[in-house]
Amino acid sequence: MITHTIHVIINVPKPQSYFPRKTDHRSCSIENMGNDVLNFDEVAVEEPTLPSQIGIIADSHGRWDKIVAALNFLIDRGCRHIIHLGDICDSAHPQTAEACVRPLQKFTVDAIKGNNDHQIVVNNGGSHHSVIPADVLDFLQKLPLVRKYQHAVFTHSLPFARELGLSSMVGTMGNSHVRQFFRRYPQGLLFRGHSHSPQVYFKKNGQVFSQKLFPGRKIDLTDCLPCVVTCGALTRGFCLMWMPDLHAIECQRFE
């Protein structure tokens, strides 16, 4: 039997949450995702400013050790706000769900629901024999599909939850979806996971271009908006730093 011991950071200020901890938007509830008109893709944020550096992670797929390593890495580099873009857990290994969620709770990480997180709830919710504590299932169930702050949008895969519902978590980001995002958010910045390789889509001369992101190379987004950024998977050792004041991003390897 494997025992999961979570080693957390000592004497480091907790990251701050810049998203509301409570919301009455029904996007946070799986049971309410029907065919009626739901405000899927609106999570309003009224904070006047964001911290100078924000850490972004995604696709840990049950690897609690990767989550802890990335949190240590990002906080050590000055990130006082961290966002997880979903697939926190692995539906094939539900026994790791609690070990994945606890560090996010401890360090007030704002998270998005991924398809694996949804499946964990579907498979284990209401079961008297589940290996996952009820409060962990509740945490995963209440995760939104999309979060927003001003011009920035955060989602697991596609940001069109109103139109696509739960399938927005698994849809592939193709050029047509990129163009759709560009039309909807002319100065928008989308951060997403799901695709495990770090990449950025941007528009130039009316055409959509993509560019791989390499660790340690800072990208100036000043003249690239709107754009779509895939942050890369924790399982591959990738994370991302966003500097809102500098309009820049930097892919990082934390191991």
N, C-alpha and C positions, 0 to 999 in steps of 0.2 A: 504493500500500500504506500503510495507516494504522499508525503505531507508537504503542502505548499507553505513556505515561510516567506512572508513579504518583508523585505528590508526597505525601510523608507528613509527619507532624507532627514537628518538631524540638524537643528539650528539653522534652517533655511526658511524664510518667510513663505507662507502658503501663497500660491497663485490666487489672484482674485477672479471672481466670476463677474463678467460684464453682461451676462444675460439674466433675465428674471428667473428666479428659482420656482415661481409659481405662475401658472398661466391658465386661463379659462378656455384657451383654444383647444378644440377637440382633436386636433392633429396629434396630441399626446396620448391618445387612447386607442388601442387597437380595436376594441369593440365598436367604437363610433365611426369607423371607416366604412361608411356605406355609400350609397349613390346620391345622397342628398348633398346640398351645397355646403362644403366644409371649408374652413379657412386653413387649409393644409399648410400653405407656404408663407404664413405670416406669424413670426414671433417678434414682436416689436421690442426694440431696445432704445432706451431713452438716455443712456449714459452720454454726457457731453464729450468725453474724450476716451480714447483707448490708450493702453500702455504703449510705450515705444517699441517693445518687442513682444510678439505673441508666438507661442509655439503651437504647431499644428501636427497632429499625428493621426494615423488611420490604420485599419486592417491589422489588428493584433492577433485575431483569430485564435483566441484562447491562450496566447503566450503572455501570461502575466509578467514573466521575467523581462520581456521586451518592453512592456508598459513601464515598469519600474525603472529600467535602464534609461528609457527615453525621457521620463520625467526628471530623473537626476541630471541628465545631460542638458536639457533645456533650461531647467531652473538654475543650474550652475552657470549658464550663459546669459542670465538676466531676464528670462521670460517669466513674467508675473501673471500671465494669463495663458491657459492652454486649452485647446479644443481637440476632441477626438471625433473623427469623421465617420465612425461606425465600423461594424464588424469587430466589436470589442471582443466578443466571445466566438466560440466555434460550436456550431450546433451538433457536431459529431463528438464533442468532448464537453458535455455540460458540467462535468465535475470541476472544470477550471473556471467556471463563470464567476463564482464568488471571489476567487483570488484576482480576477481581472477587474472587477468592479470596485473592490475596496480601495485601491490606490486612487482611483478617479474620485471617489467620494472624499477621501482624506484630503486631497489637494484641490478640491472644488473645480475639477475639470468639467467643462461644459461638453456634452456629448450629443452626437446624432445617432439615430437608429439605423443600423445596417441590417441587411437581409438575414445574417446569422443571428443577430440579436432578436429579431422578430421571431425566427424559427425556434429559438430557445424558449421564448415565452409560450408559443403555440404548443410546443412539445411537453412543457413542464407545468404550465399554469393549471391550477386546480388539482394537481396530482398530489396524493397523500404520500407518495413514495419518491418524490423528487429529491435529488441531491442538492438542489439549489434553495437557499433560504428565501422565504416569502418576500423579504424586503429587497433582495437582489432582483427577483422577478419583477417587483413593482418598479424598481429603478429602470429596468430595461423596457418595461411596457410603456412607461411615461415619456420615454425619449421622443423628441420631435423628429420629423423627417427633414425639416429645413429650419435653419436659423438665419437671421439677418442682422446686420448692423450697418445702417446707412447704405453705402454702395456695395458692401461685401455680403456675399451669400455663402452659406456653408451647408453641404449636403453629403450624402454617401455616394451617390452616383449622379442622378439627374435631378435638377432643382424644380421640376414641374410636377410637384406632388398633387396640386389641385386637379390637374388633368389625368395623371397616371396613377394616383393613389400608391399602393404598396409596390407596384411594379417599378416605380421610380428608383427603388433601391437597387435594382438589378439591371436596368437598361444600360446599354452600351452608349458611351458618349461618342457619337459620330459627328461629322461636319454639319449635318442638318440640325442636330441638337445644339451644337455650338452657335450656329447662326441664329437659332431661335432665342438662345440666351442673349446674344448680342443685340437682337432687335428689342427684346424686353428690357434690357439694362444697358443702354448705350454707353454708360460710363461704369459698368458693373465689373465686379471681380468675384469670380466663383472659385471657391475652394472645395475640392471633392476627393474622395478616395476610390475604392472599388477596383480601379485599374491599379496594379501594384507598382508600376514604373513611374517615376516622377517626370512630369511633362507639362508644358504650357502651350495653350492655343491662343493665338492673337490674330487680329485682323490688320492687314496692310494692303493698301490700294484696292480695297474691296474684296480681297481674297483671304481665305482662312489658312493660316500657317501653323505648324506645330514644331516645337523644339524640345529636345530632351533637356532635363535639368541635371546638372552634375554637382556632386557634393563640393561645398566650399566656394562655389561660384555665385556671387550675388547678381541678381537680375533687376535692373531698373525698369519699373512698370509705368513710369511717368507718361510715356508716349505710346503705351501698348494697350491702354484700356479701350474697349472692354477686353477681358481675357479670362480664360479658364485654366486653373492650375490643379493638376493632380499631384498630390503631395508624396506619393510613394508609400509602400507598405512597411509597417514596423517589422513584419516577419523577414523583410529583406534588409533591415537595419537603417531604413530611411525615416527621416522626419523633416520638418520644414520650419523655418523661422520667417515670420512676416513682420516687417517694419513699416507700419502704416504712415508714420510721419515722413519717412523717406521714400514712400511708394516703391518699396523693394521687397524681394523675397530671396531666401537663400536656402537651397537644399543642403541637408546635413546627413552625415552618417554618424550614428551614435555608438558604433562598435567597430 
